[in-house]
Amino acid sequence: SAEKQKQAALRSEDYEKAAYYRDQVTKLEKAKNTDNVSSADTPQVTAKDMEQIVEEKTEIPVGELQAKEQQQLRNLGPNLEKHVIGQDEAVEKVARAIRRNRVGFNGTGRPIGSFLFVGPTGVGKTELAKQLAYELFGSKDSMIRFDMSEYMEPHSVAKLIGSPPGYVGYEEAGQL
């Protein structure tokens, strides 16, 4: 069954197949739950119709974007490994988390991922974050970087979240 194949794909961490089987399970459940009564007067709008409308309005080929994003997800790990040398395990875990989110296995309303890169100077923490920003958003400037050495004092957290009421700088917002 499609559900068993989806579970097998998840166990083998083949998220593209798992997403396909998830969609198949959803389609089968919808087909099972809907009545076979279909009015000939009611127009049916398909996903293909929607893609065509979006393409006409935006002049952006939706099908090509989906194929491009799938290719980008497939190549995410190798592309990151080209720039971040010696951190294969970290790169693979980050790439797997990104793929899992993009395929839809993370809960809705949750972030793509929360990554904490820790280690000595020069091991590639910042470079991995920059390359990840570039791969996902097209620019290394899409990343917000905080130098945590500035936040060693207990009161310096106000720089991030802003000062509490009654303190100097209350009117000014924090960096977050």
N, C-alpha and C positions, 0 to 999 in steps of 0.2 A: 504494500500500500504506500501511498505518497507520504503518510506520516512516518512510517518506518524508514523510508528512504531519506527523509529530512533528518531524522535523528541520527542515521548512519553518517550522513554528510557532516552533521555538526560534530560528531565524535572524531571524524577524520579531518576536521577543521577546513573543510571545503565549503566556504561560506557562500560562494556563488551558486553551487548546486543546492545548498540548504535554502537559500532565498527563493530559488525556482520552485522547489517542492513546497515551501511555505505558501507561495502564491497559488500553487495547484490545490493545496488543501483548502485554502480560503475559497477558491472558485468552486470546488466540489461541495463545500458546506453551503455556499450561497445557492448553488443549483438545487441542492437537497431541500433547503428551507423555502425556496420560492415556489409559489403555485405555478402550475403549468398554464395558467390563464394569462395570455398575452394579448392585449388589445391591439388590433391592427391600426387603430387611430393614433396610438401613442408613439411618437417618434423615438427611436432608440439612438442614443449618442454613445459611440464607442470611444475607446482610448485613441484609436487611430484618427477619429474625427477631431478629438481635442488636440492631438499633436498637430494636425493640419491647420487648425485655427490659430494655435500659438505660433506656428511657423509663419503664417500669413501676417499676423499682427506685429510680430517682433522681427521678422525676416531672419530668424535664427533657426537653423535646422535642428529640431529637437532630437530626432533619431541619431544624428551625428554626435550630439552632446552626450547622449546616454552611452553610446559606443566609446566615445572618448573618455568618459569618466570610468567606465569599466576597465579600459586599457590602463588608465592612470592608477587605478587600484591594484591591478595585477602587477604593475611595475614599481609600486611604491617602495617595497623593501629593497630591491636591487638599486633603484635610483638613490635612495638614502645611503646605502652601503658604499656607493661610488664616492660620496663626499665625506662620510663619517667612517674613518678607518679604525678597525680594531674594536668596534662596539657592536658586533654582529648580533649578539643576544638582545641588547637594548633596542637596536633598530628593528629586529624581528618582532619583539613584543609590542612596540609602538605601532608598527605597520599592521599587525594583527588586530589591535584595538581599533584602529581607524577603519579597517575593512569591516570589522564586526559592526561598528556604528553605521557605516554607510549602507550596509546590506539591510539594516533594520532590526538587529537582534538586541540592541540596547533599548531600555525603556524610553518612551517619549518624554520630552521635557528634561532629559538628562544631558549633560555636556558630552561632547565627542569623546573626551578623555581628560583625566587629570593626571598629569605626569610630573613627577618630582625627580629631577636628575641631580644626583649627588655624587661627588667624587673630588679628587684632587684637581688642581689647576692643569689645564691642557689635555684633558682626556676626551673632549668633544661634546660636552654637555650643551654649550651654547650653539655650537655648530649643528648639532642634531636638531635643536629647536628651530634654528634659522632655516635649515633645509626642509624641515617639516612644514614650516610656514610657506616656503616657496612652492613645495609640491602641492599643498592643499589650496593655497590662495593666490599663487602666482607671483608673490613678492616676499622677499625676506623682511620687508618693512611691515608686514602684516602681524608681526609679533610684538608684544609688549614685554619689555625686559625690566626686571627689578633687581638691583644690586642689593642683595639681602644683608651685606655687611653694614649697610646704612641703618639697619633696623635692630641693632643689638641691644639698645637701651629700651626699657619697658615703655617709656613714653613716646618712643619714635613710631609706634604703630599708628599714631594720629596722622602721620604723613600719608598712610594708606587709606584709612577710613574717615579721616577728618576729626577735628577736635570735638569733644563733648560740649553740650550747652554750658555757658558760663566761663569757658576758657578762651584765651586769646586765640584768634584764628577760627572761631566757630563758624563764621559766615563763609569761610573758604572751604570748598569741598576737598576731599582727599583725592589721591591719585586714582583710586579705584572708582 
